[in-house]
Amino acid sequence: MNEKIADDLQRDIETGKYEPGTKLPAVRTIAERFGVAPGTATKALQLLAQRGVVRPDSTRGYFVRAQPERQAQTEPSAEFTAIMQQIETIRAHLTRLDERLQEVEQARRSD
């Protein structure tokens, strides 16, 4: 049941019912809304915190995160991918330069 409550609250957050930074209703209010014990409502809120959707404040309640952590795990942008490819090209070039420098230094020592 606590997963269903967490899913419903997360849907409320995703649809904008609760804006980022806003405090969620009190545990007792959530328990009354879903017709469950306060302990079940608390477990649902803890589940949302584990998902990265809300952050707990030990004295004030649960607050909606500015950007849920799970949304941060999206596919990289095309620009990011292009930059990473350029970095890999530069790394390969540096490796070749380092190898060449070592060859030159060894040849110099043997002279």
C-alpha positions as CSV (number, residue, x, y, z in Angstrom):
1,M,0.0,0.0,0.0
2,N,2.9,2.4,0.8
3,E,4.1,2.0,-2.8
4,K,0.7,2.9,-4.2
5,I,0.7,6.0,-2.0
6,A,4.2,6.9,-3.0
7,D,3.3,6.5,-6.7
8,D,0.2,8.7,-6.3
9,L,2.2,11.4,-4.5
10,Q,4.9,11.2,-7.1
11,R,2.3,11.6,-9.8
12,D,1.0,14.7,-8.0
13,I,4.5,16.1,-7.9
14,E,5.2,15.3,-11.6
15,T,1.9,17.0,-12.7
16,G,2.7,20.1,-10.7
17,K,0.3,19.8,-7.8
18,Y,3.3,20.2,-5.5
19,E,6.0,22.6,-6.9
20,P,9.7,22.1,-6.3
21,G,10.7,23.3,-2.8
22,T,7.2,23.0,-1.4
23,K,6.4,21.1,1.7
24,L,4.2,18.0,1.3
25,P,1.2,17.7,3.5
26,A,1.7,16.3,7.0
27,V,1.9,12.6,7.6
28,R,-1.4,12.6,9.3
29,T,-3.1,14.4,6.4
30,I,-1.6,11.9,3.9
31,A,-2.8,9.1,6.1
32,E,-6.3,10.5,6.2
33,R,-6.3,11.1,2.4
34,F,-5.5,7.4,1.7
35,G,-7.3,5.9,4.7
36,V,-4.2,4.3,6.2
37,A,-2.2,4.5,9.4
38,P,0.3,7.3,9.9
39,G,3.1,4.6,9.8
40,T,2.1,3.6,6.3
41,A,2.1,7.2,5.2
42,T,5.5,7.7,6.7
43,K,6.8,4.6,4.8
44,A,5.5,6.1,1.6
45,L,7.3,9.3,2.2
46,Q,10.5,7.5,3.0
47,L,10.1,5.6,-0.3
48,L,9.8,8.9,-2.1
49,A,13.0,10.1,-0.4
50,Q,14.8,7.0,-1.5
51,R,13.6,7.7,-5.1
52,G,15.1,11.1,-4.8
53,V,11.7,12.9,-5.3
54,V,11.5,14.5,-1.9
55,R,14.0,15.4,0.8
56,P,13.2,14.9,4.5
57,D,13.7,17.6,7.1
58,S,13.7,16.0,10.5
59,T,11.9,18.8,12.1
60,R,9.7,20.3,9.3
61,G,8.6,17.4,7.1
62,Y,9.2,16.4,3.5
63,F,9.9,18.8,0.7
64,V,9.8,18.4,-3.1
65,R,13.3,18.3,-4.6
66,A,14.0,21.0,-7.2
67,Q,14.8,18.2,-9.7
68,P,14.1,14.6,-8.8
69,E,17.3,12.6,-9.0
70,R,15.8,10.0,-11.2
71,Q,15.2,12.7,-13.9
72,A,18.9,13.6,-13.9
73,Q,19.6,10.1,-15.3
74,T,18.5,10.9,-18.8
75,E,20.4,10.2,-22.0
76,P,23.3,12.5,-22.7
77,S,22.7,15.3,-25.2
78,A,24.2,15.3,-28.6
79,E,26.5,18.1,-27.6
80,F,27.8,16.1,-24.6
81,T,28.4,13.1,-26.8
82,A,30.3,15.2,-29.3
83,I,32.4,16.7,-26.6
84,M,33.2,13.2,-25.1
85,Q,34.2,12.0,-28.6
86,Q,36.6,15.0,-28.9
87,I,38.1,14.3,-25.5
88,E,38.7,10.6,-26.5
89,T,40.4,11.8,-29.7
90,I,42.6,14.2,-27.7
91,R,43.5,11.4,-25.2
92,A,44.5,9.1,-28.0
93,H,46.7,11.9,-29.5
94,L,48.3,12.6,-26.1
95,T,49.0,8.9,-25.7
96,R,50.8,8.8,-29.1
97,L,52.7,12.0,-28.2
98,D,53.8,10.5,-24.9
99,E,55.0,7.3,-26.6
100,R,56.9,9.3,-29.1
101,L,58.5,11.4,-26.4
102,Q,59.6,8.3,-24.6
103,E,61.2,6.9,-27.8
104,V,63.0,10.2,-28.4
105,E,64.3,10.3,-24.8
106,Q,65.5,6.7,-25.0
107,A,67.3,7.3,-28.3
108,R,68.9,10.4,-26.8
109,R,70.2,8.4,-23.7
110,S,71.7,5.7,-25.9
111,D,73.7,8.3,-27.9
